[in-house]
């Protein structure tokens, strides 16, 4: 029964590490760009949009083009955030490929 107790305590420790990792990931900020850096967006680790910067040259474009540039920059930031989150999670979990929302049943 000692092995089961050890395994249980290790699982609880891993769950606590995951909780800490989730908190740390929320603090990450990444940038996404489009249109040759004419539009930049910043996303937080919880996918909250923090800022949008549109260059003066991009502001001269039609509204449809500006909208497309914002969407492209957001999608770029989202991909960057996925990569950064995976890297940070790998550091915390020692390379285990656990999903960010990993939860144990206890």
C-alpha positions in Angstrom: 0.0 0.0 0.0 3.0 2.3 0.5 3.5 2.4 -3.3 0.0 3.6 -3.8 0.5 6.3 -1.2 3.7 7.4 -2.9 2.0 7.5 -6.3 -0.9 9.4 -4.8 1.3 12.0 -3.3 3.3 12.4 -6.5 0.1 12.8 -8.5 -1.0 15.5 -6.0 2.3 17.3 -6.4 2.0 17.2 -10.2 -1.5 18.6 -9.9 -0.1 21.5 -7.8 2.6 22.0 -10.4 0.0 22.2 -13.1 -2.0 24.7 -11.1 1.1 26.8 -10.7 1.8 26.4 -14.4 -1.6 27.7 -15.3 -1.1 30.7 -13.2 2.3 31.4 -14.7 0.9 31.0 -18.3 -1.7 33.7 -17.6 1.2 36.1 -17.1 2.7 35.5 -20.5 2.3 38.1 -23.2 3.0 37.5 -26.9 2.9 39.7 -29.9 1.3 39.0 -33.3 2.0 41.0 -36.4 0.6 41.3 -40.0 1.0 43.4 -43.0 4.8 43.8 -42.6 4.4 44.9 -39.0 1.7 47.4 -39.9 -0.6 45.9 -37.4 0.5 44.5 -34.0 -1.6 42.9 -31.3 -0.6 41.7 -27.8 -2.3 38.7 -26.2 -2.0 37.6 -22.6 -1.6 33.9 -21.7 -5.3 33.6 -21.1 -6.0 34.8 -24.7 -7.1 38.3 -23.4 -6.4 40.9 -26.1 -4.2 43.5 -24.4 -3.5 45.9 -27.2 -3.8 46.7 -30.9 -1.4 49.0 -32.7 -2.2 50.1 -36.3 0.5 52.0 -38.1 -0.4 55.3 -39.9 0.2 53.7 -43.3 -2.3 50.9 -42.4 -4.9 53.4 -41.3 -5.0 54.8 -44.9 -6.3 51.4 -46.1 -10.0 50.5 -46.4 -11.8 49.2 -43.4 -12.0 45.7 -44.9 -8.2 45.6 -45.2 -7.7 46.9 -41.7 -10.1 44.3 -40.4 -8.2 41.5 -42.2 -4.9 42.8 -40.9 -6.2 42.8 -37.3 -7.5 39.2 -37.7 -4.2 38.0 -39.2 -2.2 39.7 -36.4 -4.5 38.1 -33.8 -4.2 34.7 -35.4 -0.4 35.1 -35.5 -0.4 36.0 -31.8 -2.6 33.0 -31.0 -0.1 30.7 -32.7 2.8 32.3 -30.9 1.0 32.0 -27.6 0.3 28.3 -28.2 4.0 27.7 -28.9 5.2 29.8 -25.9 2.7 28.1 -23.6 3.8 24.6 -24.7 7.5 25.6 -24.1 6.7 27.0 -20.6 4.6 24.0 -19.7 7.3 21.6 -20.9 9.8 23.3 -18.6 7.5 23.0 -15.6 6.4 19.4 -16.2 9.9 18.2 -17.0 9.0 17.4 -20.7 5.7 15.5 -20.0 3.2 16.3 -22.7 0.3 17.1 -20.4 -2.6 19.2 -21.6 -2.8 22.6 -20.0 -6.2 21.8 -18.5 -4.9 18.5 -16.9 -6.8 17.6 -13.8 -6.7 14.6 -11.5 -9.9 13.1 -10.2 -9.2 14.0 -6.5 
